[in-house]
Amino acid sequence: MGASDAVLNEARQALLNRRSVTLQQEGRAYWIEVLGSPPTLLIVGAGHIAVPLAILCALCEFRVVVVDDRPQYANRARFPDAAEIIVDEFTTTMRRFPFNADTYVVLVTRGHTHDIDCLVEVLDRPHGYIGMIGSKRRVQAVWKLLEQERAIVPERLGRVFAPIGLDVGAETPAEIAVAIMAEITLVRRSGTGQPLSDALRERGARVHQARIQQRK
């Protein structure tokens, strides 16, 4: 395989992964830049968590879409950074929305009934992420309900991130939004979720252990 073939293969892989890469071949550097539309963050529910979440996601270059059936909540004054604000019934919007592999869905409606109905609508649609708000007890109750009343097998539900977000001890709406954005980034970028300082701690522990062995 020549250099040109290797570059073409890397370019194809970059397109599949939707990531720009730098490639070294035969002493030359190639920058393969993948251009495309930004991912979409679909926030279903325009309550107190949705407001800071929309700001964070816009800063992270997501195309933010907010959905709610209450115009007093879903409006430009509350969501100035949203690319689109949809005021309509939840399930109707979910059925019409153009989902794709770069659609990230956050279910944070005002009640678990709406969350359940929306989850059923989006579960088998193309997506990059689906997360649903709720306590562990509430989520377990929702899973049981869906299995018993809607015959949804656990394997399908296993693709849903619920309770939503990383455990950072969040309490306020802004902190919860940070936890959600962190999880979305983790999924999107294939991160580990571990503190970056852990690697240094582990290295320090190994060095310390090696010094102890040298003294023996």
C-alpha positions, -999 to 999 in steps of 0.1 A, spaced: 0 0 0 14 34 -10 13 66 9 -16 79 -12 -36 47 -5 -29 50 32 -40 86 32 -72 77 14 -79 50 39 -73 73 68 -96 99 52 -124 74 48 -120 64 85 -120 101 95 -153 106 77 -168 75 93 -156 87 128 -165 123 119 -132 135 133 -103 155 118 -69 138 121 -32 144 114 -15 116 95 22 109 91 33 91 60 68 87 46 81 118 64 52 140 53 23 152 75 -12 153 62 -41 172 79 -74 155 71 -102 180 82 -137 167 84 -162 195 78 -199 191 85 -229 204 103 -227 206 141 -244 180 162 -279 187 175 -288 189 211 -325 183 215 -337 195 249 -372 182 256 -386 204 283 -379 240 288 -377 241 326 -350 254 350 -323 228 340 -328 234 303 -318 271 305 -282 266 316 -279 234 296 -287 253 264 -260 279 272 -234 252 278 -243 232 247 -242 263 225 -207 271 239 -197 236 230 -209 242 194 -240 222 194 -271 232 175 -295 236 203 -332 229 198 -356 234 227 -391 217 228 -420 225 252 -457 228 249 -457 260 271 -449 292 252 -442 310 285 -413 287 290 -402 279 254 -394 314 241 -365 334 228 -362 355 260 -353 323 280 -333 306 253 -314 333 233 -287 309 222 -311 282 208 -310 276 171 -347 266 172 -375 267 197 -405 245 191 -437 251 209 -458 221 204 -470 188 220 -441 166 230 -448 133 212 -460 151 181 -427 169 179 -407 137 185 -425 120 156 -417 148 132 -382 157 142 -354 147 118 -332 125 139 -298 113 128 -266 98 144 -256 133 155 -288 140 175 -283 141 212 -315 140 232 -321 152 268 -354 144 283 -361 170 311 -398 176 309 -420 186 339 -433 151 345 -424 115 341 -454 109 319 -440 132 292 -406 117 296 -420 82 291 -440 91 261 -410 109 245 -386 81 253 -409 56 235 -409 78 205 -372 83 203 -358 50 215 -354 34 181 -347 66 162 -311 73 151 -292 92 178 -259 98 194 -272 99 229 -304 97 249 -305 109 285 -334 111 309 -337 131 342 -349 114 373 -339 98 406 -327 62 406 -360 51 422 -380 70 395 -359 56 367 -363 20 380 -401 26 382 -401 39 346 -382 8 333 -406 -15 351 -436 3 336 -422 1 301 -413 -35 304 -447 -45 318 -471 -22 300 -453 -16 267 -433 -48 263 -400 -29 259 -371 -53 266 -343 -42 290 -317 -44 262 -334 -15 244 -336 5 276 -299 -1 283 -290 24 257 -306 52 277 -285 72 301 -307 75 332 -304 90 357 -288 115 334 -254 130 339 -221 122 356 -220 120 394 -203 153 403 -224 160 433 -245 184 414 -273 202 433 -283 234 415 -297 236 380 -265 249 366 -245 222 383 -269 195 369 -264 211 335 -227 207 338 -231 171 348 -253 164 318 -229 183 294 -200 163 308 -217 130 301 -227 141 266 -190 150 259 -179 117 274 -201 98 250 -193 120 220 -156 120 225 -152 84 238 -137 96 271 -130 76 302 -147 98 328 -117 95 350 -99 125 365 -70 135 343 -48 137 375 -52 100 381 -25 92 355 0 114 374 -10 98 407 -6 63 393 28 73 379 38 88 412 28 57 430 48 35 406 79 58 410 75 57 448 72 19 448 103 16 425 123 37 449 113 15 478 124 -16 459 158 0 451 164 6 488 159 -31 496 
